[in-house]
Amino acid sequence: MSDTLPDRLAVNPNSPFYDEKLLERGIGIRFKGVEKTNVEEYCVSEGWVRLSAGKTLDRAGNPMTVKLKGPVEPYFRDEPAEG
C-alpha cells in the first residue's frame, strides 16, 4: 500500500471514491487547521469537505451533509507497519 493519500476519498461504500483499505488504516482530516471527525467525503484539489449534519438522515437513509470550502489536509493517523 502506498503512503500517498488520494485527492478525493469518501466513507460511503456506494461512492466511486470509497477505498476500504485506506479507511481501515485510519485517515485524519484537518480542515482550515482544525481536526474534523465527522467528514463524510473530502477533495484536496477542489478544497472542500462534506461534513455530516448531526444524526439527520435523508430519504434514502444516508446522513445529511454540509459542504464547506477551504484548505483540506488529509493524513494517516498512525505510521504504516514495517516488515
N, CA and C of each residue as an Amber inpcrd file, in Angstrom:
protein
   249
   0.8460000  -1.1780000   0.0000000   0.0000000   0.0000000   0.0000000
   0.8900000   1.2390000   0.0000000   0.5080000   2.2270000  -0.7930000
   1.3350000   3.4270000  -0.8600000   1.0550000   4.3470000   0.3270000
   1.9890000   5.2530000   0.5650000   1.8350000   6.1940000   1.6680000
   1.2550000   7.5180000   1.2070000   0.7630000   7.5940000  -0.0200000
   0.1460000   8.8160000  -0.5050000  -1.3650000   8.6810000  -0.4270000
  -1.9940000   9.7180000   0.0420000  -3.4480000   9.7280000   0.1450000
  -4.0590000  10.1850000  -1.1730000  -5.2480000   9.6890000  -1.4980000
  -5.8930000  10.1180000  -2.7360000  -6.3620000  11.5600000  -2.6420000
  -6.5550000  12.1800000  -3.8040000  -7.0500000  13.5450000  -3.8630000
  -8.4670000  13.6270000  -3.2970000  -9.2350000  12.5560000  -3.4880000
 -10.6250000  12.5460000  -3.0460000 -10.9260000  11.1930000  -2.4140000
 -11.6570000  11.2030000  -1.2940000 -11.9840000   9.9730000  -0.5870000
 -13.3390000  10.1350000   0.0830000 -14.1410000   9.0580000   0.0710000
 -15.4650000   9.0760000   0.7020000 -15.6130000   7.8660000   1.6230000
 -16.4590000   7.9900000   2.6380000 -16.7050000   6.8790000   3.5550000
 -17.9240000   6.0620000   3.1490000 -18.6950000   6.5260000   2.1800000
 -19.8850000   5.8280000   1.7090000 -19.4780000   4.7300000   0.7320000
 -19.7990000   3.4440000   1.0110000 -19.4060000   2.3470000   0.1150000
 -20.0060000   2.4580000  -1.2900000 -21.0750000   3.2110000  -1.4690000
 -21.6930000   3.3690000  -2.7910000 -20.9790000   4.4110000  -3.6470000
 -20.0520000   5.1450000  -3.0780000 -19.3300000   6.1940000  -3.8060000
 -18.1900000   5.5910000  -4.6250000 -17.9140000   6.1580000  -5.8150000
 -16.7550000   5.6940000  -6.5930000 -15.4230000   6.0740000  -5.9410000
 -15.4430000   6.9430000  -4.9380000 -14.2330000   7.3990000  -4.2630000
 -13.9930000   6.6720000  -2.9370000 -14.7180000   5.5940000  -2.7010000
 -14.5930000   4.7910000  -1.4850000 -13.3910000   3.8600000  -1.6140000
 -12.5750000   3.7670000  -0.5490000 -11.4300000   2.8530000  -0.5260000
 -11.3450000   2.2350000   0.8630000 -11.8250000   1.0040000   0.9720000
 -11.9210000   0.3400000   2.2720000 -10.5720000   0.1590000   2.9550000
  -9.5430000  -0.2090000   2.1980000  -8.2270000  -0.4480000   2.7960000
  -7.6480000   0.8210000   3.4140000  -7.7960000   1.9450000   2.7320000
  -7.3030000   3.2100000   3.2960000  -8.0790000   3.5980000   4.5480000
  -9.3930000   3.4330000   4.5160000 -10.2130000   3.8060000   5.6690000
  -9.9090000   2.9250000   6.8780000  -9.6230000   1.6460000   6.6490000
  -9.2600000   0.7600000   7.7560000  -7.9420000   1.1820000   8.3930000
  -7.0480000   1.7060000   7.5820000  -5.7400000   2.1480000   8.0910000
  -5.8850000   3.3540000   9.0140000  -6.8690000   4.1930000   8.7670000
  -7.1080000   5.3600000   9.6190000  -6.6580000   6.6450000   8.9740000
  -7.6110000   7.4640000   8.5710000  -7.3420000   8.7420000   7.9200000
  -7.8460000   9.8590000   8.8240000  -7.0360000  10.8680000   9.0210000
  -7.4390000  12.0600000   9.7510000  -7.5600000  13.2210000   8.7820000
  -8.4270000  14.1690000   9.0920000  -8.6400000  15.3270000   8.2230000
  -8.5200000  16.6050000   9.0490000  -7.6810000  17.5160000   8.5780000
  -7.6330000  18.8690000   9.1310000  -8.2650000  19.7880000   8.0940000
  -9.2780000  20.5330000   8.5130000  -9.9630000  21.4780000   7.6390000
  -9.7870000  22.8730000   8.2340000  -9.1440000  23.7410000   7.4860000
  -8.8110000  25.0910000   7.9660000  -8.0080000  25.0090000   9.2670000
  -7.1430000  23.9910000   9.3640000  -6.2680000  23.8460000  10.5220000
  -6.9070000  23.2100000  11.7400000  -8.1780000  22.7810000  11.6370000
  -8.8920000  22.1940000  12.7680000  -9.2040000  20.7320000  12.4570000
  -8.9430000  19.8520000  13.4210000  -9.2380000  18.4290000  13.2610000
 -10.7540000  18.2190000  13.1650000 -11.1930000  17.4990000  12.1300000
 -12.6160000  17.1860000  11.9560000 -12.8050000  15.6770000  12.0390000
 -13.8080000  15.2410000  12.7910000 -14.0570000  13.8140000  12.9520000
 -15.3410000  13.3620000  12.2590000 -16.1150000  14.2760000  11.7030000
 -17.3810000  13.9220000  11.0660000 -17.3420000  14.1230000   9.5520000
 -16.1940000  13.8980000   8.9250000 -16.0390000  14.0880000   7.4830000
 -16.5820000  12.8660000   6.7500000 -17.5100000  13.0810000   5.8320000
 -18.0720000  12.0160000   5.0030000 -17.2890000  11.8790000   3.6930000
 -16.7570000  12.9830000   3.1700000 -16.0070000  12.9780000   1.9190000
 -15.1370000  14.2320000   1.8800000 -14.0010000  14.1440000   1.1750000
 -13.1570000  15.3180000   1.0040000 -12.5640000  15.3400000  -0.3940000
 -12.1420000  16.5260000  -0.8420000 -11.4220000  16.6900000  -2.1010000
 -10.3660000  17.7670000  -1.8740000  -9.0960000  17.3810000  -1.9830000
  -7.9950000  18.3040000  -1.7240000  -7.8660000  19.3270000  -2.8570000
  -7.8990000  18.8660000  -4.1140000  -7.6610000  19.7600000  -5.2490000
  -8.7540000  20.8260000  -5.3930000  -9.9980000  20.4720000  -5.0780000
 -11.0960000  21.4370000  -5.1580000 -11.2780000  22.1960000  -3.8480000
 -10.6590000  21.7340000  -2.7610000 -10.6950000  22.4320000  -1.4730000
 -12.0410000  22.4160000  -0.7850000 -12.6100000  21.2290000  -0.5640000
 -13.8740000  21.1310000   0.1690000 -13.9620000  19.8320000   0.9590000
 -14.8410000  19.8500000   1.9510000 -15.1800000  18.6640000   2.7310000
 -16.7010000  18.5880000   2.8500000 -17.2100000  17.3820000   2.9890000
 -18.6230000  17.1720000   3.3120000 -18.6710000  16.6460000   4.7320000
 -19.3510000  17.3680000   5.5860000 -19.4780000  17.0030000   6.9960000
 -20.8950000  16.5320000   7.2650000 -21.0420000  15.4850000   8.0800000
 -22.3740000  15.0300000   8.4500000 -23.0060000  16.0620000   9.3820000
 -24.3030000  16.2680000   9.1730000 -25.0380000  17.2670000   9.9550000
 -25.8040000  16.5720000  11.0740000 -25.1160000  16.2440000  12.1260000
 -25.7400000  15.5800000  13.2650000 -26.1900000  14.1760000  12.9140000
 -27.3360000  13.7790000  13.4470000 -27.8520000  12.4300000  13.1840000
 -28.9850000  12.4440000  12.1620000 -29.1690000  13.5600000  11.4790000
 -30.2300000  13.7040000  10.4970000 -29.9530000  12.8460000   9.2670000
 -31.0030000  12.1550000   8.7720000 -30.8740000  11.3110000   7.5910000
 -31.7610000  11.8210000   6.4640000 -31.3450000  11.5390000   5.2220000
 -32.1720000  11.9110000   4.0760000 -33.1720000  10.7870000   3.7840000
 -33.9330000  10.9010000   2.6870000 -34.9610000   9.9060000   2.3580000
 -34.3890000   8.5160000   2.1270000 -33.1600000   8.4420000   1.6460000
 -32.5310000   7.1560000   1.3610000 -31.8310000   6.5630000   2.5830000
 -31.8640000   7.2520000   3.7140000 -31.2350000   6.7620000   4.9270000
 -29.7730000   7.1350000   5.0660000 -29.2690000   7.9900000   4.1760000
 -27.8830000   8.4620000   4.2390000 -27.8100000   9.7040000   5.1270000
 -26.6690000   9.9440000   5.7680000 -26.5500000  11.1440000   6.6080000
 -26.6560000  12.4160000   5.7710000 -27.3430000  13.4040000   6.3110000
 -27.4060000  14.7190000   5.6640000 -26.0230000  15.3430000   5.8180000
 -25.5620000  16.0210000   4.7730000 -24.2190000  16.5980000   4.8070000
 -24.2450000  18.0770000   4.4650000 -23.1820000  18.7450000   4.8890000
 -22.9510000  20.1560000   4.5910000 -21.6010000  20.2420000   3.8940000
 -21.5420000  20.9410000   2.7670000 -20.2860000  21.0820000   2.0310000
 -19.6500000  22.4190000   2.3840000 -18.4080000  22.3600000   2.8900000
 -17.6710000  23.5620000   3.2680000 -16.4080000  23.6650000   2.4280000
 -16.0530000  24.8920000   2.0530000 -14.8610000  25.1050000   1.2360000
 -13.7360000  25.7090000   2.0570000 -12.5180000  25.2510000   1.7780000
 -11.3400000  25.7360000   2.4700000 -10.2080000  24.7440000   2.3060000
  -9.0410000  25.0240000   2.8930000  -7.8990000  24.1100000   2.7690000
  -8.1370000  22.7920000   3.5140000  -7.8500000  21.6860000   2.8240000
  -8.0520000  20.3400000   3.3640000  -6.6980000  19.6510000   3.4680000
  -6.4040000  19.0720000   4.6410000  -5.1400000  18.3710000   4.8650000
  -5.4170000  16.9610000   5.3880000  -5.4590000  15.9530000   4.5040000
  -5.6170000  14.5810000   4.9910000  -4.2820000  14.0110000   5.4590000
  -4.3130000  13.0910000   6.4170000  -3.0940000  12.4540000   6.9140000
  -3.4470000  11.0910000   7.4920000  -2.4430000  10.2140000   7.5780000
  -2.6320000   8.9170000   8.2260000  -2.5560000   9.1120000   9.7330000
  -3.4640000   8.5120000  10.4530000  -3.4760000   8.6420000  11.9200000
  -2.3190000   7.9020000  12.5650000  -1.8740000   6.8310000  11.9540000
  -0.7440000   6.0790000  12.5070000   0.2640000   5.8040000  11.4050000
   1.4550000   5.4580000  11.8030000   2.5220000   5.1410000  10.8400000
   2.3080000   3.7320000  10.3060000   2.6490000   3.4790000   9.0430000
   2.4770000   2.1290000   8.4930000   3.4010000   1.1240000   9.1870000
   2.9230000  -0.0870000   9.2960000   3.7100000  -1.1530000   9.9350000
   4.8620000  -1.5510000   9.0160000   6.0210000  -1.7460000   9.5990000
   7.2000000  -2.1410000   8.8000000   7.2690000  -3.6610000   8.7460000
   7.8110000  -4.1450000   7.6070000   8.0380000  -5.5690000   7.5170000
   7.1430000  -6.2780000   6.6370000
